[in-house]
Each structure stands twice: as structure tokens, then as C-alpha cells.
Amino acid sequence: MRVAVIGAGISGLACAFRLAERGADVAVFDRASRTGGVIASAARNGFLFEFGPQSFQTTAALKDLIRAAGLAEECDRAPARSPRYVYAAGRLRPVPMGPQILVAGSLLGLGARLRLWRDLAGDSRPPDREESLAEFVRRKFGSEVLDRLAGPFVSGIYAGDPERLGLRDTFPDLYRWEKEDRSVLRGAMKAMRARKDKDAGKPRPSFLALRRGNASLLDALSAKLGDRVHLGASVESVSRSDASSQAGFQLAVTSSAGAETFCADSVVIAAPADSAARMLSGLAPSAAERLASIEYAPVAVVGTGYRREQVRRSLEGFGFLVARGESRKLLGTVWMSSLFPGRAPEGQVNLASFVGGATDPATTELPEEEIAAIVERELAEILEIRGAATERSVWVHRRALPQYNIGHRARIAEVRAELQRIPDLHLVGNYLDGPSTGVCVETAFLAADLILAQKPEVSVGATL
Ligand SMILES: Cc1cc2nc3c(=O)[nH]c(=O)nc-3n(C[C@H](O)[C@H](O)[C@H](O)COP(=O)(O)OP(=O)(O)OC[C@H]3O[C@@H](n4cnc5c(N)ncnc54)[C@H](O)[C@@H]3O)c2cc1C
């Protein structure tokens, strides 16, 4: 059995690796000249910069993949309970952890805290219509919680606009807790207790990063897949080999060698939604139309280095996010050298900053030097930095993250329902079940396992 995997980001490589490991004949195509998709790392003058995810929250699937890639010994874990900050009303304010939010800290005023208490003691129900995340937070907790907590938090995950992100599309648990427990906080506390019991004795989930850069995971997978990976090979369309039959696919592939056709028994599309839409416009036109309507937000990632003594503010912690309405371009900054070793030369610090997102796409269109200058200016003010950065590096993702706007999950359910009539065609990627790397790997493994289960002729045994 031949499986074509289109896209060599984490979703495509995780799926291809699992298939190849279990005996399938796999070919991976990516239009870029490198693997990794949005995951990219670069070593520069003693700094190690990440331009995609700075770290991953561990899931069982991601841990398995890292182990199978031979990198288990190369994982560094961020210190547990590193303090996080929100920049609001001109200064960094610690984010109280867990139930502390009800009583402590300067992030939320008394009015906002009273709204939290009112939810804890109260009885509310979600409205029948779909709410945006902003509508939900404003209705339940008021604008301060939206501006200082929920807004910055979603810009950290989705680079999204809370006025457009759907509550049920992004945080379905919040909706469920209000619906079932009549209080978001009571529901959250119940879920926390249940998780505590379930996870008793297990290590706390933590954030990890790979010592030689997160892209080293993709490099290791790609090396194991060897000449099964074809770079600079853009898939233009996926069609049936024989229009009248329900078996076999034909991929139209363009590369520097020209246009070629590749035949496969199964196809996994691990490219972003807009690319998937173009490939499927002939085979599944209405699914393609829905996929094409998924919006992506652009993000620019700026890695900067400073000598430690240039920075007056303590950098103990994870980093900070910026509250809504602060008139800042920065979405947030991760203090990478405070979390992981080997990110900066001795005596220097490495800060990873993000600008753009769905609420400010225009900033990502500026020349890279201007983006770097904006970030340095704002970092200097917020972290009290004197003098210029000793190192800087900018990476612009034009289509960084899919937006789980209102109706997104319903649209994905329709796409999946439609594609069920095309057996052996699978979608994987960050626009389906969640944007995090760990979830992408889970979705990729599920697709691989489905293919392996449906094709008994695949020999099950390690072939990598
Ligand atoms: C700035 C940023 C920060 C992030 N931070 C975190 C974080 O802290 N934690 C976390 O867990 N996740 C984070 N994420 C999310 C996570 O990194 C992504 O969701 C995940 O890496 C997406 O992987 P993917 O393989 O699904 O897609 P992609 O990485 O987009 O890969 C898709 C691949 O398909 C290829 N392709 C497209 N069209 C074609 C075609 N026609 N033919 C062939 N190939 C094609 C592309 O070249 C690309 O390589 C972040 C993402 C970004 C951008």
C-alpha cells in the first residue's frame, strides 16, 4: 500500500513517521525547501532562537513521537510554576495561579473579583445563540477580565481576536461548565478535582523544549524517513486515479523537475486549510469551499538578545502578555533564557516576542528592521532595558495560525462528514482539533492508525 502525505510540518511528519514505522510505503511532499512548516529554530552567535512554538505542552502522543525520534534525552523542561505576567496600565502584574485569582494580586480590581465570586455562588445559563469569547467573558465577568486576562491569553494561543473567536470553538469546557454546573468556576473546580484524582502520582504536565531547537524534532523525523521526503514538491491537486472507481488517487506534483503525477492508495493532506482547499477543489468542491473560508492570522516572531546587565527588570518567570487597550504593538514576550538552558551565551538573555495577530495584521507587513525596532523600543520601556539588542532575528509567518472563529467546529464537522464519502482520504493539521503541537500529533497518529487498520496488507513491524 502506498500512502502520500502532503505537508512536512509536524502533522505530516508525525503521520508519515507512524505509517513508515509500521510498514506502510510512504511518500511525503512539501512545497517548501525545508521541513517543519511553522516550526523553525536558528542558532546565531551563541543564541538559539525559536520562530514557531517556543515550547510544547506535553501530551502522550508528543512524548511518544519524541522518544521514537530518539530525542527523549534532549528535552528540557521549563521550571514548574514559573510566574507569568500581564502588562496592564503601564506595568507588569503577576497572574494569580488557580483559585488565588479570587482573592489576590493587582491584575484584577475589586469589581472584577466580585464578578468572579458572583459566578462561583450564582446560577447562570448560556444563551441559545453562539457567543464569541469576548461576549461570553463580558457577560459573565466584565470587561476588565476580558482585557487583562482572557484577551491576552487567547492572543498567546491563537493570535486571535476574542470578538470573533467562538467560545464553543476555542474553550468548549467553559461553555459546558456554565451549562451543566450553572457556574463556570464551580465547573472548573470540579474538573480540577477530577483531574487531580485521575493524575495522582503522575508528574505534573510541563512545557518542554528541545535542546538543539524545536526544529530538531522535525529534522530527526525527516532523517529517519530519508528519501521518502520530497522537498520543493508542491501538490496542486488530488483526484481519483480513475474517475469511475472508488480506489486510488492521483497527485499532480510540481517541482523543479517539472510537473509529475504520483499515484497512491491513500492520501493524507497535512497542508494548511487554504492549500487543502485548492487540492480538493475538483474532488470535493463543497468541502474545499468550506476549507477555503478558514481565516489565518499572521504573526511576526522576533528573537532578541541582551547582556543581562542591560535589563533592569527581573526576568524570573515565563514572560508576559499584553492587556488589550494598552496601545502597544507587542502581543507578548517569552523569557526563553529563564526557562531553558543553552538559549543565550553566558551573561546574556534571550527574549522571544510576538507582534501582529488577527487584531493587528498590518504590523507584520512592515519591513523586518522596522518590526525589530518596534519590539526593541517596547521591550526597553516594559523591561527597563538600556542600550540596543546584541542580537536580533525576525521571522514573519504570513499565515501563522488558523482562527477558530464562531462556527469553526461546525464547519470542520461538515467537511469531515463530506469527506467520509471519499474513503482513504484524510485531513490532519492544526485547523481541525486544536492548534497546539501536541494535539496536531494526536490527530496525525489517529489518521495513521485508521489507515493501518483499514489496510491489513500493511506489515506491522518496525521498518525505520
Ligand atoms: C508563532 C507560532 C507560535 C506557536 N506557539 C505554539 C506553542 O507555544 N505551543 C504549541 O503547542 N503550538 C504552538 N504553535 C502552533 C503549532 O506550532 C502549529 O499549530 C503546528 O506546528 C502546525 O503544524 P502543521 O504540520 O499542522 O502545519 P504547518 O506547520 O503549517 O505545515 C504545513 C506544511 O504544508 C506544506 N504545504 C502547504 N501547501 C502545500 C502544497 N500545495 N504541497 C505540498 N506542501 C504544502 C507547507 O509548506 C508546510 O510545511 C505556534 C505556531 C506559531 C506559528
PDBQT file of the ligand as one rigid body, heavy atoms in Angstrom, charges set to zero:
ROOT
HETATM    1  C1  LIG A 501       4.361  31.780  16.012  1.00  0.00    +0.000 C 
HETATM    2  C2  LIG A 501       3.756  30.488  16.477  1.00  0.00    +0.000 A 
HETATM    3  C3  LIG A 501       3.818  30.140  17.817  1.00  0.00    +0.000 A 
HETATM    4  C4  LIG A 501       3.273  28.937  18.258  1.00  0.00    +0.000 A 
HETATM    5  N1  LIG A 501       3.377  28.592  19.569  1.00  0.00    +0.000 NA
HETATM    6  C5  LIG A 501       2.968  27.372  19.984  1.00  0.00    +0.000 A 
HETATM    7  C6  LIG A 501       3.212  26.924  21.309  1.00  0.00    +0.000 A 
HETATM    8  O1  LIG A 501       3.759  27.657  22.127  1.00  0.00    +0.000 OA
HETATM    9  N2  LIG A 501       2.827  25.673  21.651  1.00  0.00    +0.000 N 
HETATM   10  C7  LIG A 501       2.237  24.832  20.762  1.00  0.00    +0.000 A 
HETATM   11  O2  LIG A 501       1.933  23.687  21.099  1.00  0.00    +0.000 OA
HETATM   12  N3  LIG A 501       1.987  25.222  19.491  1.00  0.00    +0.000 NA
HETATM   13  C8  LIG A 501       2.326  26.474  19.089  1.00  0.00    +0.000 A 
HETATM   14  N4  LIG A 501       2.093  26.884  17.804  1.00  0.00    +0.000 N 
HETATM   15  C9  LIG A 501       1.254  26.045  16.942  1.00  0.00    +0.000 C 
HETATM   16  C10 LIG A 501       1.955  24.872  16.275  1.00  0.00    +0.000 C 
HETATM   17  O3  LIG A 501       3.310  25.143  16.111  1.00  0.00    +0.000 OA
HETATM   18  C11 LIG A 501       1.311  24.635  14.913  1.00  0.00    +0.000 C 
HETATM   19  O4  LIG A 501      -0.090  24.519  15.051  1.00  0.00    +0.000 OA
HETATM   20  C12 LIG A 501       1.847  23.350  14.260  1.00  0.00    +0.000 C 
HETATM   21  O5  LIG A 501       3.252  23.372  14.206  1.00  0.00    +0.000 OA
HETATM   22  C13 LIG A 501       1.234  23.240  12.862  1.00  0.00    +0.000 C 
HETATM   23  O6  LIG A 501       1.782  22.138  12.204  1.00  0.00    +0.000 OA
HETATM   24  P1  LIG A 501       1.137  21.562  10.866  1.00  0.00    +0.000 P 
HETATM   25  O7  LIG A 501       2.026  20.494  10.399  1.00  0.00    +0.000 OA
HETATM   26  O8  LIG A 501      -0.295  21.229  11.102  1.00  0.00    +0.000 OA
HETATM   27  O9  LIG A 501       1.112  22.787   9.841  1.00  0.00    +0.000 OA
HETATM   28  P2  LIG A 501       2.323  23.594   9.175  1.00  0.00    +0.000 P 
HETATM   29  O10 LIG A 501       3.445  23.718  10.104  1.00  0.00    +0.000 OA
HETATM   30  O11 LIG A 501       1.701  24.834   8.627  1.00  0.00    +0.000 OA
HETATM   31  O12 LIG A 501       2.805  22.653   7.967  1.00  0.00    +0.000 OA
HETATM   32  C14 LIG A 501       2.104  22.553   6.762  1.00  0.00    +0.000 C 
HETATM   33  C15 LIG A 501       3.088  22.207   5.652  1.00  0.00    +0.000 C 
HETATM   34  O13 LIG A 501       2.357  22.027   4.424  1.00  0.00    +0.000 OA
HETATM   35  C16 LIG A 501       3.152  22.497   3.376  1.00  0.00    +0.000 C 
HETATM   36  N5  LIG A 501       2.303  22.762   2.186  1.00  0.00    +0.000 N 
HETATM   37  C17 LIG A 501       1.373  23.728   2.030  1.00  0.00    +0.000 A 
HETATM   38  N6  LIG A 501       0.820  23.641   0.813  1.00  0.00    +0.000 NA
HETATM   39  C18 LIG A 501       1.412  22.607   0.178  1.00  0.00    +0.000 A 
HETATM   40  C19 LIG A 501       1.268  22.033  -1.116  1.00  0.00    +0.000 A 
HETATM   41  N7  LIG A 501       0.394  22.519  -2.005  1.00  0.00    +0.000 N 
HETATM   42  N8  LIG A 501       2.047  20.981  -1.444  1.00  0.00    +0.000 NA
HETATM   43  C20 LIG A 501       2.960  20.482  -0.564  1.00  0.00    +0.000 A 
HETATM   44  N9  LIG A 501       3.133  21.002   0.671  1.00  0.00    +0.000 NA
HETATM   45  C21 LIG A 501       2.366  22.038   1.046  1.00  0.00    +0.000 A 
HETATM   46  C22 LIG A 501       3.804  23.759   3.945  1.00  0.00    +0.000 C 
HETATM   47  O14 LIG A 501       4.966  24.116   3.210  1.00  0.00    +0.000 OA
HETATM   48  C23 LIG A 501       4.100  23.319   5.373  1.00  0.00    +0.000 C 
HETATM   49  O15 LIG A 501       5.410  22.798   5.512  1.00  0.00    +0.000 OA
HETATM   50  C24 LIG A 501       2.625  28.076  17.328  1.00  0.00    +0.000 A 
HETATM   51  C25 LIG A 501       2.553  28.442  15.980  1.00  0.00    +0.000 A 
HETATM   52  C26 LIG A 501       3.113  29.633  15.554  1.00  0.00    +0.000 A 
HETATM   53  C27 LIG A 501       3.056  29.995  14.102  1.00  0.00    +0.000 C 
ENDROOT
TORSDOF 0
